[in-house]
Amino acid sequence: MNLVTFNPEQALDRLFDTDRFFGFPRAKWDQPTVLPKVNVIEKDEAFHLEAETPGMTEKDVSVEFHDGVLTLKGNREQNSQTDKDDYRIREFSKQSFARSFRLSDQIDPEKVIAQMEQGVLKVTLPKKEQAKPKKIEIKVES
């Protein structure tokens, strides 16, 4: 049985590759960059960000919050002891990403919490006290 892999993105890249036509060199990437998919949820007390980081651990990911910008970085090394010649197909590789989000000044940077749970990075960004909505009681005169 022959195994054939097909990557439609590579096929389309070759079809629309104008760099060769104009003589520009092709960029070669040693580490593929894959941006993680994220969900951002706003609650009254905080923003919650969830990012997919499959196969990564807390040692592979870093979270930074500086000047209103939240930056997620990840780097996973391929730790296979098998010789390159033994592979028939090898799609696992090094992975790295860096993704930044500009946040408002509503966030309290001292209370940001990050945790990993089953390949999902969860970042809680608590709001400052003045940014939280206040409930105003309506008084009824009788």
N, C-alpha and C positions, 0 to 999 in steps of 0.2 A: 504494500500500500504506500502510495506517495502522499506526503503532506504538503499542501500548497497553502501559503498564507497570502492574503490579499489585503492590502491597505489602500482603501479608496482615496485617502488624503494624499498619499504619495503619487498615485496615478494622476490625480487632478493637478498636483504640484508640477509634475512633468509636463502636462498638457499646457499649463499656463506659465511655464518657465520662460520668461523673457530675458532673464539675466544672462543665459548662455548666448542668446541672440545679440545682445548688446555688449557682450564681452566682460560682464561683471563676474567676479569670482563667486562661487557658491559658498555659503556659510556652512561649516560643519560643526555640529553640536556634540560635544562629548557627553554632556548631561542634558537629557531632554527636560524641558521646562513644561510642567503641567500645572495650570492654575486650579486650585481646589474649588469645587462648587461650594457656595456658602448660602446660608439662610440668616437673615437678620430680622429679629422680632423685637418690637418695641412694647414694653409694658409700662405701667405707671411709675414703677420704681427703678427700672433699668432697661438697657438694651441687651439682647442676648444674641450672640453670633455663634453659628455652628458651621464648621468647615470640614469637608470630607478629607481625611488624610489616611487612606487605606494603607496598611502595612507599615505605618510609621508609629513610633513610640514617643513618649514625652522627651526622650533624649534627642530625637531627630527634629523636633519642632521648637521654634522659639517665638515668643510673643513680646512685642515692644510697643509701648505707648509713649509718644514724645511729641510735644507741640500740637496736640489735637489729631495726630495721625497714628492709627493702629496698624502695625506691620506684623504680618504672619510670615515666617520663614521656615522652610523645611528642607532637609537634605537627607536622603537615604542612600547608603552605600550598598552595592551588590556584594554580598559576602559569600559567594559560592566558591567552594574548593575544587570544583570540577574543571578540568582543562577545557579551553575554548574549543578544541578539536572534537570533544565528545558530544557537543550539542548538535542536534539536527535542526531544532528551532530554538531560538533564545529571544524571548520578548521581555523578560524581566531585565531591568537595567537600573543604573543609578537614576535617581529622581531628585529634582530640586525645584523649589518654587519660592517666590516672594510676592506677597500680595498686600497692598496697603489700602486703607480706608480712611478718608478724612472725616473726622467726627466733629460735632459741634462742641462748644464749650460747656455743654450741659453735663459732660462726663466728669466724675470724680476720679482722677488718675490714681489716687492712693488706695482705692478700693477695688480695682480691676482684679478679677479672678479668672484663671485659665485652668482647664482640666481636660484630660483625654479619657474618652470612654468608647471602647470598641471601634477604634479607627475614626472617631469623630472628635475634633477639637472643639470644646465649648468654652466660650469667653463670655463672662458676665461683666457688663460695663454699667455700674450703678450711676444713677443720675445724682447731681448735687441737690441739696435740699430745696433751693429756690427754683430749680427746674421742674420739680415734681408738681403735678397738678394739685391744686387745693380745692377741696370741696367746700362750697359756701352754703351754709344752712339758710333756708328761706324761712323767715319768721312770718307768722300769720297773726295779725292783730284781731282781737275779738271784742 
